[in-house]
Amino acid sequence: MFEIFDNELNNLETIFDQVKANSLDFLENLADRPTSITDLSIPATELANEGPGALGGLDLFKRHYEKLMVASPGPRYWGFVTGGATPAAIAGDWLTAVYDQNTQSTQGDGDVSAIIEKEAIRLLCQLLHLPEDFDGGFVTGATMSNFTGLGVARQWAGARAGRDISREGVAGDIVIMAATPHSSVIKSLSMLGLGSANIVRIQTPEGREAIDLADFEQQLEAHKGRPVIVNCSAGTVNTVDFDDIKAIIALKNKYHFWLHIDAAFGGFVACLPSHRHLLEGWEHADSITIDCHKWMNVPYDSAVSLVRKEHNKLQISTFQNSNAPYLGDTSDNFSYLNFLPENSRRFRALPAWFSLTAYGRNGFEWIVRNSIERAQEFGSYIESSENFALVAPVRLNVVCFRLKKDIEKMPAFLKELNRRGKVFMTPTLLSGQSAVRAAFVNYRTGKEDIAIAVREMEEVFHSL
């Protein structure tokens, strides 16, 4: 055996003790790490003939790169919709690398990892009060989850027109409707050959990002007789607005379209009895996107695609890997190989299974409730401030705001706020207005973090 490999296999404990120490140092000091770093200059290196081994590589990483890692899993990283990673999720992710399974079949020569994935999906559906009418699997993120659901929808639309799109390609008039689709939905339509520009845009009520039901029905009437795919938002990224799913389901029963619900992070409000009404009727959707590395607080990359079991044949015809005889008959041996886009699949269900098992319903209810409370607290500060103003109601866990005066200074304000490295937020546009957006999903975020952010904002404002 190559000498370094032989040496390291005999010294695994020493290596992983050092990795553990490095990990603990990062996690235990996460709240004090910068949320952004402006100088990312790193030394160029050449590939060595004689490598230094795992510990040598770790030392090199610590000296040159570790200090440049931002606190994106920390309590004041409010940009995008970025969750953290709970201890149970980290444990599951560590073991995912150790076991290194290519998670595929639940039968025959499969392995237990696919069975655990099925179990994680079952537990997640229980957490979100969804019935056992859905099959699901783990993908890399909301983009691939939306891609999966819309991919099966494309196959459904083709079948209604007498075509097998996965074999024959996209042709004919497939209608896609949405009001405020996430960018990942638009990207998915591009990758699916449906065209990112070919969305029939539904109007939204004044001050909302949700589907205007009257305009929606008019569009359905106008496109009657053609296969229609509807993208519904269960939590828009700017204002966490929800489409009226119950009313849309009533129209679905009348017009028979495919309903895809993008509930990437908003779906987790199903945990709370006080907010479950926002998702009333979502159990009748055809496909649903859930993003676990957001509000579930598991490490990247982790999302779930849920598709109704009645569409299993459509899903398999969309993703089957039929050109490799050694992979077996898709009809008598369930495999994620024929169910989701990837052929090679990381055992990414394990961190989610660990989390669901470790924290149960009450743990996730607390995470969601805490995020909503922190957003409300931050929103109350903005509302009472002489310097800042809300640009949308704080509906759930996202706060959008701007400067009350001198709006042209918004880019400079946000650049300086982020440069200081105590809190991180992102820019956005809302109704054509420039705004700052803060998203609360991290289980570590507490009242003290709101106080730090407020202090930073006031200091930056008065420095402009």
C-alpha positions as CSV (number, residue, x, y, z in Angstrom):
1,M,0.0,0.0,0.0
2,F,1.1,3.6,-0.6
3,E,3.0,4.6,2.5
4,I,0.9,7.6,3.5
5,F,-2.3,5.6,3.2
6,D,-0.9,2.8,5.3
7,N,0.3,5.3,7.9
8,E,-3.0,7.1,8.1
9,L,-5.1,4.0,8.4
10,N,-3.1,3.1,11.4
11,N,-3.5,6.6,12.9
12,L,-7.2,7.4,12.2
13,E,-7.8,8.4,15.9
14,T,-5.1,11.0,15.8
15,I,-6.2,12.5,12.6
16,F,-9.9,12.7,13.6
17,D,-9.1,14.0,17.0
18,Q,-7.4,16.9,15.3
19,V,-10.3,17.4,12.9
20,K,-12.6,17.3,15.9
21,A,-10.6,19.9,17.7
22,N,-10.6,22.2,14.6
23,S,-14.4,21.7,14.2
24,L,-15.1,22.5,17.9
25,D,-13.0,25.7,17.7
26,F,-15.1,26.9,14.7
27,L,-18.5,26.0,16.2
28,E,-17.8,27.2,19.7
29,N,-16.6,30.6,18.4
30,L,-19.1,30.9,15.6
31,A,-21.0,33.9,17.0
32,D,-17.7,35.8,17.1
33,R,-16.6,35.0,13.6
34,P,-17.1,37.6,10.8
35,T,-20.3,37.3,8.7
36,S,-18.4,38.5,5.7
37,I,-14.7,39.0,4.6
38,T,-13.7,41.4,1.9
39,D,-10.1,40.3,1.4
40,L,-10.1,36.8,0.0
41,S,-6.6,36.8,-1.4
42,I,-5.0,33.4,-1.0
43,P,-1.5,32.2,-2.0
44,A,-1.2,30.1,-5.1
45,T,0.1,26.6,-4.6
46,E,1.6,23.9,-6.8
47,L,0.6,20.3,-6.6
48,A,3.3,18.4,-4.7
49,N,4.8,15.1,-5.7
50,E,5.1,14.1,-2.0
51,G,1.9,15.2,-0.2
52,P,2.0,16.0,3.5
53,G,-0.8,13.7,4.4
54,A,-4.2,14.5,6.1
55,L,-2.7,16.4,9.1
56,G,-0.3,18.3,6.8
57,G,-3.3,19.2,4.6
58,L,-5.3,20.3,7.7
59,D,-2.4,22.5,8.8
60,L,-2.2,24.1,5.4
61,F,-5.9,24.7,5.4
62,K,-5.8,26.3,8.8
63,R,-2.9,28.6,8.0
64,H,-4.3,29.9,4.7
65,Y,-8.0,29.2,4.3
66,E,-9.8,28.6,7.6
67,K,-9.5,32.2,8.7
68,L,-11.5,33.2,5.5
69,M,-14.5,31.0,6.3
70,V,-17.5,33.3,7.1
71,A,-20.0,32.6,9.8
72,S,-22.8,31.6,7.3
73,P,-24.1,28.9,9.8
74,G,-24.0,31.5,12.6
75,P,-26.8,33.5,14.3
76,R,-26.5,36.8,12.5
77,Y,-26.1,35.6,8.9
78,W,-29.4,36.8,7.6
79,G,-28.7,36.9,3.9
80,F,-30.5,34.7,1.4
81,V,-32.4,32.1,3.5
82,T,-29.5,30.3,5.1
83,G,-30.0,27.9,8.0
84,G,-27.4,26.7,10.4
85,A,-26.5,23.1,11.4
86,T,-27.7,21.5,14.6
87,P,-25.4,19.1,16.5
88,A,-27.5,16.1,15.4
89,A,-27.4,17.2,11.8
90,I,-23.6,17.6,11.9
91,A,-23.3,14.2,13.5
92,G,-25.4,12.7,10.7
93,D,-23.4,14.6,8.0
94,W,-20.1,13.4,9.5
95,L,-21.4,9.8,9.4
96,T,-22.7,10.3,5.9
97,A,-19.1,10.8,4.8
98,V,-17.9,7.9,6.9
99,Y,-20.4,5.4,5.5
100,D,-20.1,6.8,2.0
101,Q,-23.1,5.1,0.5
102,N,-24.4,5.5,-3.0
103,T,-28.1,5.6,-2.0
104,Q,-30.2,3.8,-4.5
105,S,-32.3,0.6,-4.1
106,T,-34.4,-0.5,-1.2
107,Q,-34.5,-4.1,-2.4
108,G,-32.4,-6.9,-3.7
109,D,-28.7,-5.8,-3.7
110,G,-29.6,-2.4,-2.3
111,D,-28.4,-1.1,1.1
112,V,-30.1,0.2,4.2
113,S,-29.3,3.9,3.3
114,A,-32.2,4.0,0.8
115,I,-34.5,2.5,3.5
116,I,-33.4,5.2,5.9
117,E,-34.1,7.8,3.2
118,K,-37.6,6.5,2.9
119,E,-38.0,6.6,6.7
120,A,-36.7,10.2,6.8
121,I,-39.3,11.2,4.2
122,R,-42.0,9.5,6.2
123,L,-41.0,11.3,9.4
124,L,-40.7,14.7,7.5
125,C,-44.3,14.3,6.2
126,Q,-45.5,13.6,9.7
127,L,-43.8,16.7,10.9
128,L,-45.4,18.8,8.2
129,H,-48.8,17.0,8.6
130,L,-48.8,15.6,5.1
131,P,-50.5,12.3,4.3
132,E,-48.8,9.2,3.0
133,D,-49.9,10.1,-0.5
134,F,-46.4,11.3,-1.5
135,D,-43.2,9.5,-2.4
136,G,-40.1,11.6,-2.0
137,G,-36.4,11.7,-2.2
138,F,-33.5,13.9,-1.2
139,V,-31.9,16.2,-3.8
140,T,-29.2,18.9,-3.5
141,G,-31.5,22.0,-3.0
142,A,-34.7,23.8,-3.9
143,T,-33.5,24.2,-7.5
144,M,-33.2,20.4,-8.1
145,S,-36.4,19.8,-6.1
146,N,-38.3,22.3,-8.3
147,F,-36.6,20.7,-11.3
148,T,-37.8,17.2,-10.2
149,G,-41.4,18.2,-9.6
150,L,-41.6,20.3,-12.8
151,G,-39.9,17.5,-14.7
152,V,-42.7,15.1,-13.8
153,A,-45.2,17.8,-14.5
154,R,-43.7,18.1,-18.0
155,Q,-44.1,14.4,-18.5
156,W,-47.7,14.7,-17.3
157,A,-48.4,17.5,-19.7
158,G,-46.9,15.5,-22.6
159,A,-49.1,12.5,-21.7
160,R,-52.2,14.7,-21.9
161,A,-51.1,15.6,-25.4
162,G,-50.3,12.0,-26.3
163,R,-46.5,12.4,-26.2
164,D,-43.7,10.8,-24.2
165,I,-41.6,13.9,-23.7
166,S,-38.7,12.1,-22.0
167,R,-38.2,10.1,-25.2
168,E,-39.6,12.4,-27.9
169,G,-38.5,15.8,-26.6
170,V,-40.5,19.0,-25.8
171,A,-43.1,20.0,-28.4
172,G,-46.5,21.5,-28.5
173,D,-48.0,24.1,-26.2
174,I,-47.4,23.5,-22.5
175,V,-48.6,26.4,-20.4
176,I,-46.8,27.3,-17.2
177,M,-48.4,29.8,-14.9
178,A,-47.0,31.6,-11.8
179,A,-47.3,34.9,-10.0
180,T,-44.0,35.4,-8.2
181,P,-41.8,32.3,-9.0
182,H,-38.5,31.9,-7.3
183,S,-35.5,32.2,-9.5
184,S,-34.9,28.4,-9.1
185,V,-38.2,27.7,-10.7
186,I,-37.3,29.9,-13.7
187,K,-33.9,28.1,-13.9
188,S,-35.6,24.7,-13.8
189,L,-37.9,25.7,-16.7
190,S,-34.8,26.6,-18.7
191,M,-33.1,23.3,-17.9
192,L,-36.2,21.4,-18.7
193,G,-36.4,22.9,-22.2
194,L,-39.7,24.6,-21.3
195,G,-38.1,28.0,-21.6
196,S,-37.5,30.4,-18.7
197,A,-39.4,33.2,-20.5
198,N,-42.5,31.1,-21.2
199,I,-44.3,31.7,-18.0
200,V,-47.8,33.1,-18.1
201,R,-47.6,35.7,-15.3
202,I,-50.6,35.9,-13.1
203,Q,-51.4,39.3,-11.6
204,T,-50.9,39.9,-7.9
205,P,-53.2,42.0,-5.6
206,E,-51.9,45.4,-4.6
207,G,-49.1,45.1,-2.0
208,R,-49.0,41.3,-2.3
209,E,-46.8,38.7,-4.0
210,A,-49.6,36.1,-4.2
211,I,-51.7,34.9,-7.1
212,D,-54.8,37.1,-7.9
213,L,-57.5,34.4,-8.1
214,A,-59.7,36.3,-10.5
215,D,-56.9,36.8,-13.0
216,F,-55.8,33.2,-12.5
217,E,-59.2,31.8,-13.4
218,Q,-59.4,34.1,-16.4
219,Q,-56.0,32.7,-17.6
220,L,-57.2,29.2,-17.0
221,E,-60.3,29.9,-19.1
222,A,-58.1,31.4,-21.8
223,H,-55.9,28.3,-22.0
224,K,-58.7,25.8,-21.6
225,G,-57.9,22.5,-23.4
226,R,-54.2,22.9,-23.1
227,P,-52.0,21.1,-20.5
228,V,-51.3,23.7,-17.7
229,I,-48.6,23.5,-15.0
230,V,-49.2,25.9,-12.1
231,N,-46.3,27.0,-9.8
232,C,-47.7,28.0,-6.4
233,S,-45.6,29.9,-3.8
234,A,-45.8,28.8,-0.1
235,G,-43.5,31.5,1.2
236,T,-42.1,34.0,-1.3
237,V,-38.5,35.0,-0.6
238,N,-39.1,38.7,-0.1
239,T,-42.2,38.9,2.0
240,V,-43.0,35.2,2.7
241,D,-46.4,35.6,1.0
242,F,-48.5,32.5,0.5
243,D,-50.8,31.8,-2.4
244,D,-54.3,30.8,-1.4
245,I,-53.7,27.1,-1.7
246,K,-57.2,26.1,-0.7
247,A,-58.8,28.3,-3.4
248,I,-56.3,27.1,-6.0
249,I,-57.2,23.5,-5.2
250,A,-60.9,24.3,-5.8
251,L,-59.9,25.7,-9.2
252,K,-57.7,22.6,-9.8
253,N,-60.7,20.4,-9.3
254,K,-62.5,22.4,-12.0
255,Y,-59.6,22.9,-14.6
256,H,-57.4,19.8,-13.9
257,F,-54.0,21.4,-14.0
258,W,-50.8,20.2,-12.4
259,L,-50.1,22.0,-9.1
260,H,-46.5,22.3,-8.0
261,I,-46.0,24.0,-4.7
262,D,-42.6,25.7,-4.0
263,A,-42.6,25.5,-0.2
264,A,-38.8,25.6,0.1
265,F,-38.8,27.1,3.6
266,G,-42.4,28.2,4.1
267,G,-43.6,24.6,4.3
268,F,-42.1,24.3,7.7
269,V,-44.8,26.6,9.2
270,A,-47.0,23.5,9.0
271,C,-45.2,22.7,12.3
272,L,-47.2,25.4,14.1
273,P,-50.9,25.1,14.7
274,S,-51.1,28.9,14.6
275,H,-49.8,29.0,11.0
276,R,-50.9,25.7,9.5
277,H,-53.9,27.4,7.8
278,L,-51.4,29.1,5.4
279,L,-50.9,25.6,3.8
280,E,-54.5,24.4,4.0
281,G,-55.1,22.1,1.0
282,W,-51.4,21.5,0.1
283,E,-51.9,17.8,0.6
284,H,-53.8,17.9,-2.7
285,A,-50.8,19.2,-4.7
286,D,-49.1,17.1,-7.3
287,S,-45.6,18.0,-6.3
288,I,-44.0,19.9,-3.5
289,T,-40.5,21.4,-2.9
290,I,-39.1,21.4,0.7
291,D,-35.6,22.7,1.4
292,C,-34.0,21.2,4.5
293,H,-30.8,23.3,4.7
294,K,-33.0,26.3,5.4
295,W,-35.4,26.1,8.3
296,M,-34.6,22.5,9.2
297,N,-31.0,23.5,9.9
298,V,-29.2,20.6,8.3
299,P,-25.9,21.2,6.4
300,Y,-25.8,21.9,2.7
301,D,-26.8,20.3,0.4
302,S,-30.2,19.0,1.4
303,A,-33.7,19.3,0.0
304,V,-36.7,17.0,-0.6
305,S,-38.9,16.5,-3.7
306,L,-42.3,15.2,-3.0
307,V,-44.5,13.8,-5.8
308,R,-47.9,12.1,-5.4
309,K,-47.7,8.3,-5.5
310,E,-50.3,8.2,-8.3
311,H,-47.7,9.8,-10.5
312,N,-45.0,7.2,-9.9
313,K,-45.1,5.9,-13.5
314,L,-44.7,9.4,-14.8
315,Q,-41.8,10.0,-12.5
316,I,-40.0,6.8,-13.5
317,S,-40.6,7.5,-17.2
318,T,-39.0,11.0,-16.6
319,F,-35.9,9.9,-14.7
320,Q,-35.3,6.2,-15.5
321,N,-31.8,5.1,-16.3
322,S,-32.8,2.6,-18.9
323,N,-29.6,2.3,-20.9
324,A,-27.7,0.2,-18.4
325,P,-28.9,-3.4,-18.3
326,Y,-26.9,-4.3,-15.2
327,L,-29.0,-1.8,-13.2
328,G,-32.0,-4.1,-13.3
329,D,-35.7,-3.9,-14.2
330,T,-37.2,-0.6,-13.1
331,S,-40.7,-2.1,-12.7
332,D,-39.8,-4.7,-10.0
333,N,-37.0,-3.0,-8.1
334,F,-37.4,0.4,-6.7
335,S,-34.4,2.6,-7.0
336,Y,-33.8,6.3,-6.6
337,L,-31.7,5.9,-9.7
338,N,-34.9,5.8,-11.7
339,F,-36.8,8.3,-9.5
340,L,-34.6,11.4,-9.2
341,P,-32.2,13.3,-11.5
342,E,-28.9,12.0,-10.1
343,N,-27.4,8.6,-10.8
344,S,-24.7,8.8,-8.1
345,R,-26.3,10.0,-4.9
346,R,-24.8,11.0,-1.5
347,F,-26.5,9.6,1.6
348,R,-27.8,13.1,2.3
349,A,-31.0,11.8,4.0
350,L,-28.9,10.9,7.1
351,P,-28.5,14.4,8.6
352,A,-32.3,14.9,8.2
353,W,-33.1,11.6,9.8
354,F,-30.8,12.3,12.7
355,S,-32.4,15.7,13.2
356,L,-36.0,14.4,13.1
357,T,-35.1,11.6,15.4
358,A,-33.1,13.8,17.8
359,Y,-35.4,16.8,18.2
360,G,-38.9,15.5,17.3
361,R,-41.9,17.7,16.6
362,N,-41.3,20.0,19.6
363,G,-37.8,20.8,18.5
364,F,-38.8,22.0,15.1
365,E,-41.8,23.9,16.4
366,W,-39.4,25.8,18.6
367,I,-37.0,26.6,15.7
368,V,-39.8,27.9,13.6
369,R,-41.5,29.9,16.4
370,N,-38.1,31.4,17.5
371,S,-37.4,32.6,14.0
372,I,-40.8,34.2,13.7
373,E,-40.4,35.9,17.0
374,R,-37.0,37.2,16.1
375,A,-38.3,38.6,12.8
376,Q,-41.2,40.3,14.6
377,E,-38.7,41.8,17.1
378,F,-36.5,43.1,14.4
379,G,-39.5,44.4,12.4
380,S,-40.7,46.2,15.4
381,Y,-37.4,48.0,15.7
382,I,-37.6,49.0,12.0
383,E,-41.1,50.2,12.5
384,S,-40.3,52.4,15.4
385,S,-37.0,53.7,13.9
386,E,-36.5,57.3,12.8
387,N,-34.0,56.1,10.2
388,F,-35.5,53.0,8.6
389,A,-38.9,52.0,7.2
390,L,-40.5,48.6,6.4
391,V,-41.3,48.1,2.7
392,A,-43.6,45.2,3.4
393,P,-45.4,43.7,6.4
394,V,-43.4,41.1,8.5
395,R,-45.6,38.2,7.6
396,L,-43.4,35.4,9.0
397,N,-39.6,35.3,9.1
398,V,-38.3,37.8,6.6
399,V,-37.9,41.5,7.1
400,C,-37.6,43.9,4.2
401,F,-36.7,47.5,4.9
402,R,-35.0,50.7,3.5
403,L,-33.7,54.0,4.6
404,K,-36.4,56.5,5.4
405,K,-34.5,59.3,3.7
406,D,-31.6,59.5,1.2
407,I,-32.6,56.2,-0.4
408,E,-29.8,56.6,-2.9
409,K,-27.5,55.7,0.0
410,M,-28.9,52.2,0.4
411,P,-26.1,50.4,-1.5
412,A,-23.5,52.3,0.6
413,F,-25.3,51.5,3.8
414,L,-25.6,47.8,3.1
415,K,-22.0,47.5,1.8
416,E,-20.6,49.1,5.0
417,L,-23.0,47.1,7.3
418,N,-21.8,43.8,5.7
419,R,-18.1,44.9,5.6
420,R,-18.1,45.3,9.4
421,G,-18.7,41.6,9.6
422,K,-21.1,41.5,12.6
423,V,-24.3,40.9,10.6
424,F,-25.0,39.9,7.0
425,M,-28.0,40.9,4.9
426,T,-28.7,41.0,1.2
427,P,-30.2,43.6,-1.2
428,T,-33.4,43.0,-3.0
429,L,-36.1,44.8,-5.1
430,L,-39.7,45.0,-3.9
431,S,-42.3,46.7,-6.1
432,G,-39.4,48.4,-7.9
433,Q,-37.9,49.7,-4.6
434,S,-34.4,49.0,-3.5
435,A,-34.5,47.3,-0.1
436,V,-32.5,45.3,2.4
437,R,-33.7,41.8,3.3
438,A,-33.1,39.9,6.5
439,A,-34.2,36.3,6.7
440,F,-34.4,34.5,10.1
441,V,-34.1,30.7,10.0
442,N,-31.0,29.8,12.2
443,Y,-31.8,28.1,15.4
444,R,-28.9,29.9,17.1
445,T,-30.4,33.4,16.6
446,G,-31.5,35.0,19.9
447,K,-32.5,38.4,21.3
448,E,-28.9,39.3,21.8
449,D,-28.2,39.0,18.1
450,I,-31.1,41.4,17.3
451,A,-29.5,43.9,19.7
452,I,-26.1,43.5,18.0
453,A,-27.6,44.1,14.6
454,V,-29.5,47.2,15.8
455,R,-26.4,48.7,17.2
456,E,-24.4,48.0,14.0
457,M,-27.2,49.5,11.8
458,E,-27.4,52.7,13.9
459,E,-23.6,53.1,13.8
460,V,-23.4,52.6,10.1
461,F,-26.4,54.9,9.5
462,H,-24.8,57.7,11.4
463,S,-21.5,57.2,9.7
464,L,-22.9,57.8,6.2
